[in-house]
Amino acid sequence: MTMTTDDLYRLASDLADEHGPRACDYASRAVMTMEAEGNHDRARFWFVMLVLLGDVISHRVDPSAHITIY
C-alpha cells in the first residue's frame, strides 16, 4: 500500500495533535535510531515525517486541505 501526500500530512497532524512539539523529538530520534540500525528506508520515512511535522506545528500548512508536493 502506498501513502499519499494527504495521508502523510494527516498522520503528521494526528501526531502533532497528540504529542505537540514532542512529536518532532520522537521523529528525530526515530531517524537516528533507524540510521544507526542500517534501516535507511525507515529512516527516510521518519525524516519526511519530521519535515511534515515541522510544517504542521508551525502552521505553514493546513493538513485538512488538499496538499500537493512537487
N, C-alpha and C positions, 0 to 999 in steps of 0.2 A: 504494500500500500504506500502511496506517495502522499506526502503532506503538501497542501497548497500554501501559498503565502498567507492567505486568510487564516488557515489552520494554525500556522506558526505564530502569527500575531495574536490569535485568540488564546493559544496556550501561554504565550508571554503575558498577556493581560491577566489570565487566571492566576498565574504565578505571582505577578505583581500585586494583584488584589489580595491574595492570600498571605504573602510574605513581605510586601512592601519592598523597600530598597535592599533588604537582606536577600531577596531573590537574586540580585546581581552577584552577591557574595557566593551564594550557592552555585550559580552557574560558573563563576570564575574558578571556584575550587574543583568543579567537575571537569573543566577544561584541563587544569593542571594534573588532576588525577588520571584522566584518560590518556593524556600525552605521556605521562610517566609510565603507564602500563602498556604503552605502544598501541593503544586503540585510537588511531588517528581519525577514523570516520566518526566515532562518537565524540571525540574532542572537537571536531569541526562543527557537529550539530550543536554542542553546548556553547561554542564560540558564537555561532549565529544567534542562538537564544540569548546570549549575553548582550549582543548588539541590539536585538529587538527589545529586550527588557529595558535597556537604556532609553530607547525611543518611547516606550510606553510610560515609563516612570517620569521622564522629563516632559511628557505631554507633546512630543513632536509629532505623534500620530494618534489617530483615533482608531483603536482596534475594532470598533464596531462598524467602521466604514470599509468599503472595498479598497484594498491596497494592492498596487502593482509595483513590483521591483524589476528594474531593468538591468 
